């Protein structure tokens, strides 16, 4: 268990880095998620080694869970049900066909190009399927696109997270328990090669 004082320090550090990223984002007119990634790399074990994720895994998990909850809640607050009816066809296509194509394409390419076992490639495909509001909403707010396209992308991001949340445990459990559906999927891909 992480010491509460250390957890508080971690939260304050993340908030300060977020404020710096936001200021840089406004100044350079680049989505702030780019600066967050750069800051994470800089303070992580690869560059300055100020924060080792392995040491703070409990605290980081708590921060991530709280942050994602706030972002998804905020996304829900901004969903206009009348507007959903106008974009439902586009969103439905993106969250069904788009999820399937992304999952299948990522799984196959990861398995073939990187050489991951199909089960791990499928898990990676399920994780990559999420284009959630944590990424989409800040980008949509920072770039100039039509209101309709922005709403389609934001709604698709929220719904794709749900699809990824369903796919990821299915494949994780399949890796641990030899889930029959995962085996069937593996066999169908094996026949191609």
Secondary structure by P-SEA (a helix, b strand, c coil): cccaaaaaaaaaaaaaaaaaaaaaaaaacccaaaaaaaaaaaaccccccccccccaaaaaaaaaaaaaaaaaaaaaaaccaaaaaacaaaaaaaaaaaaaaaaaaaaaaaaccccccaaaaaaaaaaacccccccaaaaaaaccccaaaaaaaaaaaaaaaaaaaaaaaaaaaaaacccaaaaaaaaaaaaac
